[in-house]
Each structure stands twice: as structure tokens, then as C-alpha cells.
Amino acid sequence: MKEERIIVTFETDVLRARRAGREMAHRLGFDEIGAGEIETAISELATNLIKHAAKYGEIILIPLVETPYSGTDKGRTGIEVRSEDKGRGIKDIEMAMKEGGSTAGTLGIGLSGVKRLMDEFSIESQAGKGTTVVARKWLLKDASQGMKFSVFARPRIGEDVSGDAYFIKRFSSYVIFSVIDVLGHGRDAHDVAQSVLKILEDNYTEPLAKIIDVCHTGLRHTRGAAMALCRVNFKTKTFEHVGIGNVETRVYGATKPIEPFFFNGTLGMAMENYRVIEYPYIEGMAIVLFSDGISRRFDLSQQMLTKTPQEIAKFIFDNYARDTDDATVLVAK
């Protein structure tokens, strides 16, 4: 598989780069979530080239296939996304990396969002010589076999950004995932949601209770948020869950009914004493997280539970998403 280079001058070039990135990701073996994250990162980097009127702006997509270190090592497969230009450069990289720090006023996720979506990230810039951003994402084969994900989401009708967000990190022995619903909607809610994602990125290896506490502290003086946070450990066959506010979790396919509990309150404002609850995990179990932009009236038949996470998420979203609020549904199976 060869690298692909897309010169970015017009909005149509952004679409070309996104499509090429998604197609390469699929050919390398990434699932819908991984390919979607790669496409989102490409979209942000390519859009920045246009917004900043970059000189000789280019997106370069490079397939990565590492040579094994030993006879038992399968090596790694991934994709490198490079954004290069010969423009005026970035005066303050630290400022550019901050949430909302785009001098072009884009409504995208920003460079910090690209960093969160990808596994490796670097940026170099020199005044008058241009900027190079390198982001890599690796295919985690063991984790993708352990549990697959699908997310359907959109902002409230009439808005261009959402106050909902989702977070997924996959490893060979466990996965951690979350759905966040910031109070209200629109740009202000979106900015708070991005702040939550940054907190999660910085703390996802911590115990779930610690993550909730850090989010609660970090969201003070904001409008606050609801959250469902889960960790599935494939080695211990356990499923940890904690929920604050009106993001709901449902579990299907367990040997005994599991009804994850949600504690009253709002992260960043006030909430009752909570605890992380552990349940048994069974391979094939379906876990559904959804914001209150999805009607609670849905249920999943046994036939629906035989379908893929994408088919399940699409069914819920198509039939139960509300037009009057941001809507997000995440299915893990």
C-alpha cells in the first residue's frame, strides 16, 4: 500500500483527504470507530490549512507496517497523517494547542482534539518556513477483537456543534468508554464537552472514582455535565460502571439482569455520594450508553441483539433520537 498526497487548496480538497484517509484506514483493518477518528483528525488538519491560507498546504497519508522484533512478535499496523505547509508558521504553539485557541475561528476540535483522537502527535513550526503536524494511530488487534464499538451522534437540529461527546480507549486487556452530556447545547456546551474529553485523555488510566472526582473539580464554574463511565476488563471478566446525571446505560445479554445505577447530580456543580459498581462481564454482552437526546422508550429484541454494534446503534438513533436536543448513542459489544 502506497502513501497518498493531497494538495489542499479548496474545501473540496478537504473532502478528498477525508475520503482517502477513511478508505486507507479500512484497508489497514481499522473498524468504523477508528476510521472515523482518523477521518475527523484529517478533516481538522486539512481545514486548518485552508483557514490559515497555508502556502503549499498538503495532507500526506502514510500506511505504517512495522517489522516484527522477533519470531513471535506480529509487529504493528497503523496510519500516519502529516499536514505540511510552507506558510508563515505558528507564533505560539502552546496557545494553538489550547481548546478554543484557533486564530482562524474554526468550529472544529482543534489541534488538541487531533492529539486526543490519535495515539502519537507532534508539531513543529518555524516563522516564515511553515508548519508540520504528524499524527499516528495504531491498530490494536487484540482490543478490537475483545469488543467493538459504534457511535451515532448529532447536534440539536439548527446547531452546528454538540454538547454531547463520547470517549473510547481500547487496549489488549481492557477498554474504557464514556458518553458525556453537557447541560444545554450550542457552542458553549460544546466547549465544556471538549474540556471533559481532555480530562479523560489525561486520566483514563486512573480508577473510575478518581476520574469522576477529577472531572467534578475540573468542571467547576462551568454549566456542568452528566456522564456514564465504564471499564470492561477482559482478563478479570468484570464490567465497572459509574453514572452521574441523565446519561443512561443499558446492558443486554447478561446471564442475570444488569441495571446500572445512576446517581443524582451534575459534574462540576453538585452531586450525591456515589460509588463505582462492578458487574460480571460476559463475552457478547451489549452495553448501550445514550444521552437524553435519545428517547428512553426503546428496547432491543433478541433478534436485534444478534446484529453488529453499528446496526444496533443505527436502529436506536434512527427511531429514537430527538430533534430538540443533542443526541448520542454508543453501543459496545
ZIURRA-V242125 format. One record per pair of residues at least 12 apart in sequence whose ideal C-beta (glycine too) atoms are under 7 Angstrom apart, sorted by the first residue. I is the first residue (numbers start at 0). J is the second residue. D is the distance in Angstrom with one decimal. If there is no record, write none. Layout:
i=I j=J d=D
i=I j=J d=D
This chain:
i=0 j=26 d=6.4
i=0 j=62 d=4.4
i=2 j=59 d=6.2
i=2 j=60 d=6.2
i=2 j=61 d=4.5
i=2 j=62 d=7.0
i=3 j=19 d=5.2
i=3 j=23 d=6.8
i=3 j=60 d=4.5
i=4 j=57 d=6.0
i=4 j=59 d=5.1
i=5 j=19 d=6.2
i=5 j=57 d=6.8
i=5 j=58 d=4.7
i=6 j=57 d=5.4
i=7 j=45 d=5.0
i=7 j=48 d=4.5
i=7 j=49 d=6.4
i=7 j=56 d=4.5
i=7 j=57 d=6.4
i=7 j=58 d=5.8
i=10 j=49 d=6.7
i=12 j=45 d=6.8
i=13 j=42 d=6.2
i=13 j=45 d=4.3
i=13 j=46 d=5.7
i=13 j=49 d=6.8
i=16 j=41 d=5.2
i=16 j=45 d=4.6
i=16 j=58 d=4.4
i=17 j=38 d=5.0
i=17 j=41 d=5.4
i=17 j=42 d=5.2
i=19 j=60 d=6.0
i=20 j=37 d=5.4
i=20 j=38 d=5.4
i=20 j=41 d=4.3
i=20 j=60 d=5.6
i=20 j=80 d=6.7
i=21 j=34 d=5.1
i=21 j=38 d=4.6
i=23 j=60 d=5.4
i=23 j=62 d=6.3
i=23 j=78 d=6.1
i=24 j=37 d=4.7
i=24 j=78 d=5.9
i=27 j=62 d=6.0
i=27 j=76 d=5.6
i=27 j=78 d=6.0
i=27 j=138 d=6.2
i=28 j=76 d=6.3
i=28 j=138 d=5.3
i=29 j=138 d=5.9
i=30 j=143 d=5.9
i=30 j=147 d=6.0
i=31 j=149 d=5.9
i=31 j=309 d=5.9
i=32 j=148 d=4.7
i=32 j=149 d=6.9
i=32 j=150 d=6.7
i=32 j=167 d=6.2
i=33 j=136 d=6.7
i=36 j=116 d=4.5
i=36 j=136 d=6.9
i=37 j=78 d=6.1
i=37 j=80 d=6.9
i=37 j=136 d=5.7
i=39 j=108 d=6.7
i=39 j=116 d=6.0
i=40 j=80 d=6.0
i=40 j=113 d=4.6
i=40 j=116 d=4.9
i=40 j=117 d=5.6
i=40 j=134 d=5.7
i=41 j=58 d=6.3
i=41 j=80 d=5.7
i=43 j=107 d=4.6
i=43 j=108 d=5.5
i=43 j=112 d=6.5
i=43 j=113 d=5.3
i=44 j=58 d=6.4
i=44 j=80 d=6.7
i=44 j=82 d=4.0
i=44 j=113 d=6.4
i=44 j=132 d=6.0
i=45 j=58 d=5.2
i=46 j=105 d=6.1
i=46 j=107 d=5.9
i=47 j=103 d=6.9
i=47 j=105 d=6.9
i=48 j=82 d=6.5
i=48 j=84 d=6.0
i=50 j=103 d=3.5
i=50 j=105 d=5.5
i=51 j=86 d=6.6
i=51 j=103 d=5.6
i=53 j=84 d=3.6
i=53 j=86 d=4.4
i=54 j=84 d=6.0
i=54 j=85 d=4.7
i=54 j=86 d=4.5
i=55 j=84 d=5.9
i=55 j=85 d=4.5
i=56 j=84 d=4.3
i=57 j=83 d=5.1
i=58 j=80 d=6.9
i=58 j=82 d=5.8
i=59 j=81 d=4.1
i=59 j=83 d=6.7
i=60 j=78 d=6.6
i=60 j=80 d=6.1
i=61 j=79 d=4.1
i=61 j=81 d=6.9
i=62 j=78 d=6.1
i=63 j=76 d=6.7
i=63 j=77 d=4.2
i=63 j=78 d=6.2
i=63 j=79 d=5.6
i=63 j=135 d=6.8
i=64 j=76 d=5.5
i=75 j=137 d=5.4
i=76 j=138 d=4.5
i=77 j=135 d=5.7
i=77 j=136 d=5.7
i=77 j=137 d=3.9
i=77 j=138 d=5.8
i=78 j=135 d=7.0
i=78 j=136 d=5.7
i=79 j=133 d=6.5
i=79 j=135 d=4.9
i=80 j=134 d=4.8
i=81 j=131 d=6.8
i=81 j=132 d=7.0
i=81 j=133 d=5.3
i=82 j=132 d=4.3
i=83 j=129 d=6.9
i=83 j=131 d=5.1
i=84 j=129 d=4.9
i=84 j=130 d=5.7
i=85 j=129 d=4.2
i=86 j=129 d=5.3
i=86 j=130 d=6.7
i=87 j=126 d=6.9
i=87 j=127 d=6.2
i=88 j=124 d=4.5
i=88 j=125 d=5.3
i=88 j=126 d=4.5
i=88 j=127 d=6.2
i=88 j=128 d=6.1
i=88 j=129 d=6.1
i=88 j=130 d=5.8
i=89 j=124 d=4.1
i=89 j=130 d=5.6
i=92 j=122 d=6.0
i=92 j=124 d=6.1
i=95 j=110 d=5.7
i=96 j=110 d=5.3
i=96 j=111 d=5.2
i=97 j=111 d=6.7
i=98 j=111 d=5.9
i=98 j=190 d=6.6
i=98 j=193 d=5.2
i=98 j=194 d=6.2
i=98 j=197 d=6.7
i=99 j=190 d=6.1
i=106 j=159 d=6.0
i=106 j=160 d=5.7
i=108 j=193 d=6.9
i=110 j=122 d=6.9
i=111 j=197 d=6.5
i=112 j=193 d=6.6
i=113 j=134 d=5.7
i=115 j=196 d=5.9
i=115 j=197 d=6.8
i=115 j=200 d=4.6
i=117 j=134 d=4.0
i=117 j=135 d=6.1
i=117 j=136 d=4.8
i=118 j=135 d=5.9
i=118 j=136 d=5.2
i=118 j=137 d=5.2
i=119 j=134 d=6.8
i=119 j=135 d=4.1
i=120 j=134 d=5.0
i=121 j=133 d=4.9
i=139 j=169 d=5.4
i=139 j=170 d=6.7
i=139 j=171 d=6.8
i=141 j=171 d=3.7
i=142 j=169 d=3.7
i=142 j=170 d=5.4
i=142 j=171 d=5.5
i=142 j=174 d=6.3
i=143 j=169 d=6.7
i=145 j=174 d=6.8
i=145 j=233 d=4.8
i=146 j=174 d=5.3
i=146 j=231 d=6.3
i=146 j=331 d=5.5
i=146 j=332 d=6.7
i=147 j=308 d=5.2
i=147 j=332 d=6.0
i=148 j=167 d=5.6
i=148 j=176 d=6.9
i=148 j=308 d=6.0
i=148 j=329 d=6.6
i=148 j=330 d=6.9
i=148 j=331 d=5.2
i=149 j=308 d=3.9
i=149 j=309 d=4.0
i=149 j=312 d=4.2
i=149 j=330 d=5.1
i=150 j=165 d=5.3
i=150 j=312 d=6.6
i=150 j=327 d=6.9
i=150 j=329 d=4.8
i=151 j=312 d=4.8
i=151 j=313 d=6.1
i=151 j=316 d=3.7
i=151 j=328 d=5.4
i=152 j=165 d=6.9
i=152 j=326 d=6.5
i=152 j=327 d=4.0
i=153 j=326 d=5.9
i=154 j=184 d=6.9
i=154 j=325 d=5.3
i=155 j=184 d=4.7
i=155 j=323 d=6.5
i=155 j=324 d=5.4
i=155 j=325 d=5.2
i=156 j=322 d=4.4
i=158 j=184 d=5.8
i=158 j=185 d=5.6
i=160 j=186 d=5.9
i=160 j=189 d=4.0
i=161 j=189 d=6.1
i=161 j=325 d=4.3
i=162 j=180 d=6.9
i=162 j=181 d=4.0
i=162 j=183 d=6.1
i=162 j=184 d=4.8
i=162 j=185 d=6.9
i=162 j=188 d=2.7
i=162 j=189 d=5.7
i=162 j=192 d=5.5
i=162 j=325 d=5.0
i=163 j=179 d=6.6
i=163 j=180 d=5.4
i=163 j=192 d=6.6
i=163 j=290 d=4.9
i=163 j=292 d=6.8
i=163 j=325 d=4.3
i=163 j=327 d=4.0
i=164 j=179 d=4.5
i=164 j=192 d=4.0
i=164 j=195 d=6.3
i=164 j=196 d=5.5
i=165 j=177 d=6.7
i=165 j=178 d=5.2
i=165 j=327 d=6.0
i=165 j=329 d=5.2
i=166 j=196 d=5.9
i=166 j=199 d=4.7
i=168 j=203 d=5.2
i=172 j=232 d=6.7
i=172 j=233 d=5.7
i=172 j=234 d=5.1
i=173 j=230 d=6.1
i=173 j=231 d=6.2
i=173 j=232 d=4.6
i=173 j=233 d=6.2
i=174 j=231 d=5.2
i=175 j=203 d=5.4
i=175 j=229 d=7.0
i=175 j=230 d=4.6
i=176 j=229 d=5.5
i=176 j=329 d=6.6
i=176 j=331 d=6.1
i=177 j=199 d=6.4
i=177 j=226 d=6.0
i=177 j=227 d=6.3
i=177 j=228 d=4.6
i=177 j=229 d=6.9
i=178 j=227 d=5.3
i=178 j=246 d=5.1
i=178 j=288 d=4.1
i=178 j=289 d=6.7
i=178 j=290 d=6.0
i=178 j=327 d=5.6
i=178 j=329 d=5.3
i=179 j=192 d=5.7
i=179 j=195 d=4.9
i=179 j=224 d=5.4
i=179 j=226 d=5.1
i=180 j=224 d=6.4
i=180 j=225 d=4.6
i=180 j=245 d=6.5
i=180 j=246 d=5.0
i=180 j=290 d=4.0
i=180 j=291 d=6.3
i=181 j=222 d=6.4
i=181 j=224 d=4.5
i=182 j=222 d=4.6
i=182 j=223 d=5.3
i=182 j=224 d=6.7
i=182 j=265 d=6.7
i=183 j=222 d=5.7
i=184 j=324 d=6.6
i=184 j=325 d=5.3
i=187 j=222 d=6.9
i=188 j=222 d=6.7
i=191 j=218 d=6.9
i=191 j=221 d=4.9
i=191 j=222 d=6.0
i=191 j=224 d=6.3
i=194 j=217 d=6.8
i=195 j=214 d=6.2
i=195 j=218 d=7.0
i=195 j=224 d=5.9
i=198 j=213 d=5.9
i=198 j=214 d=5.3
i=198 j=217 d=4.9
i=207 j=228 d=5.5
i=207 j=230 d=6.0
i=207 j=239 d=5.5
i=207 j=241 d=5.1
i=207 j=275 d=4.7
i=208 j=241 d=7.0
i=208 j=275 d=5.2
i=210 j=228 d=6.4
i=211 j=228 d=6.7
i=211 j=241 d=5.8
i=211 j=243 d=6.7
i=211 j=273 d=6.9
i=214 j=226 d=6.8
i=214 j=266 d=5.1
i=215 j=266 d=5.0
i=215 j=267 d=6.2
i=215 j=270 d=6.9
i=218 j=266 d=5.1
i=218 j=267 d=2.7
i=219 j=267 d=5.3
i=221 j=267 d=5.2
i=223 j=265 d=3.9
i=223 j=266 d=5.8
i=223 j=267 d=4.0
i=223 j=268 d=4.3
i=224 j=265 d=6.8
i=224 j=266 d=4.9
i=224 j=267 d=6.5
i=225 j=243 d=6.0
i=225 j=244 d=2.6
i=225 j=245 d=4.9
i=225 j=246 d=4.7
i=225 j=265 d=6.6
i=226 j=243 d=5.4
i=226 j=244 d=6.7
i=226 j=246 d=5.9
i=226 j=266 d=5.9
i=227 j=242 d=4.5
i=227 j=246 d=4.2
i=227 j=248 d=4.8
i=227 j=288 d=4.8
i=228 j=241 d=5.3
i=229 j=286 d=6.5
i=231 j=280 d=5.4
i=236 j=279 d=6.3
i=236 j=280 d=4.9
i=237 j=277 d=5.4
i=237 j=279 d=6.7
i=237 j=280 d=5.6
i=238 j=278 d=4.6
i=238 j=280 d=4.2
i=239 j=275 d=5.5
i=239 j=277 d=5.2
i=240 j=259 d=4.6
i=240 j=276 d=5.6
i=240 j=278 d=6.8
i=241 j=273 d=6.2
i=241 j=275 d=4.6
i=242 j=259 d=6.1
i=242 j=260 d=6.9
i=242 j=261 d=3.8
i=242 j=262 d=6.6
i=243 j=262 d=5.5
i=243 j=264 d=5.5
i=243 j=266 d=5.6
i=243 j=270 d=5.5
i=243 j=273 d=6.4
i=244 j=264 d=6.3
i=244 j=265 d=5.6
i=245 j=291 d=4.7
i=246 j=288 d=6.5
i=246 j=290 d=5.5
i=247 j=261 d=6.8
i=247 j=289 d=5.8
i=247 j=295 d=6.5
i=248 j=286 d=6.8
i=248 j=287 d=6.9
i=248 j=288 d=5.2
i=249 j=287 d=4.6
i=250 j=284 d=6.4
i=250 j=286 d=5.5
i=251 j=285 d=4.4
i=251 j=299 d=5.5
i=251 j=304 d=5.5
i=252 j=281 d=6.6
i=252 j=283 d=5.6
i=252 j=284 d=4.4
i=252 j=285 d=5.4
i=252 j=304 d=6.0
i=253 j=281 d=6.0
i=253 j=284 d=5.8
i=254 j=281 d=6.3
i=257 j=278 d=5.1
i=259 j=276 d=7.0
i=260 j=276 d=6.2
i=285 j=304 d=5.8
i=285 j=311 d=6.6
i=285 j=330 d=6.5
i=285 j=332 d=4.5
i=286 j=331 d=4.5
i=287 j=328 d=6.8
i=287 j=330 d=5.4
i=288 j=329 d=4.5
i=289 j=327 d=6.6
i=289 j=328 d=4.3
i=290 j=325 d=6.5
i=290 j=326 d=6.3
i=290 j=327 d=4.6
i=291 j=324 d=6.5
i=292 j=320 d=6.3
i=292 j=321 d=5.2
i=292 j=324 d=3.9
i=292 j=325 d=5.0
i=292 j=326 d=3.1
i=292 j=327 d=6.6
i=293 j=315 d=6.5
i=293 j=319 d=5.2
i=293 j=320 d=5.8
i=293 j=326 d=5.5
i=293 j=328 d=5.3
i=294 j=319 d=4.2
i=294 j=321 d=6.3
i=296 j=319 d=6.6
i=297 j=315 d=5.4
i=297 j=318 d=6.7
i=297 j=319 d=4.7
i=299 j=311 d=6.7
i=308 j=330 d=4.2
i=308 j=331 d=6.7
i=308 j=332 d=4.7
i=311 j=330 d=4.8
i=312 j=328 d=5.3
i=312 j=330 d=4.3
i=315 j=328 d=4.9
i=316 j=328 d=5.3
